Amino acid sequence: MAKKAKGNRIQVILECTEQKESGLPGMSRYITTKNKKNTTDRLERRKYNPILKKVTVHKEIK
């Protein structure tokens, strides 16, 4: 069972932007948390994409 969220932290999904544009099958996604009070805009992180086998930009999706 998942833990109940405490305070202002929420779970967000980060999705690879390069793979989305290339049209390859599959999708690289990561789940992380952020403080919605301090970080109001969308997250953007450099993470490893196992399908493309390189580090790419992952952006928060809704």
C-alpha positions in Angstrom: 0.0 0.0 0.0 1.3 3.5 -0.9 2.2 5.9 1.8 -0.1 8.8 2.4 1.3 12.1 1.2 2.5 14.4 3.9 2.4 18.2 3.5 3.2 19.8 0.2 5.1 16.9 -1.5 3.4 15.3 -4.5 4.5 12.5 -6.9 5.3 13.5 -10.4 6.2 11.5 -13.6 9.2 12.5 -15.7 9.1 11.4 -19.4 11.9 11.4 -21.9 11.5 14.2 -24.6 14.1 12.8 -27.1 12.5 9.4 -27.4 9.0 11.0 -27.8 10.3 13.0 -30.8 12.2 10.1 -32.4 9.1 7.9 -32.7 10.8 4.8 -31.2 8.5 2.3 -29.5 8.4 2.3 -25.6 8.9 5.1 -23.2 11.4 6.0 -20.5 9.6 7.3 -17.4 10.7 8.0 -13.9 8.6 8.7 -10.8 9.9 11.3 -8.2 8.4 13.8 -5.7 8.5 17.5 -5.6 7.4 20.2 -3.2 4.5 21.9 -4.9 4.8 25.0 -2.8 8.5 25.7 -3.5 8.6 24.4 -7.1 5.4 25.6 -8.9 6.7 25.1 -12.5 7.3 21.7 -14.1 10.5 19.7 -13.3 13.2 19.0 -15.9 16.0 16.6 -15.1 18.7 14.8 -17.0 18.2 11.1 -16.5 19.4 7.8 -18.2 17.2 6.4 -21.0 17.8 2.6 -21.2 16.2 2.4 -24.7 18.4 5.1 -26.3 21.3 4.1 -23.9 22.3 7.7 -23.1 21.4 10.5 -20.7 18.5 12.6 -22.0 16.2 15.4 -20.7 13.1 14.2 -18.9 10.3 16.6 -18.3 7.3 16.4 -15.9 4.1 15.3 -17.5 0.6 15.9 -16.2 
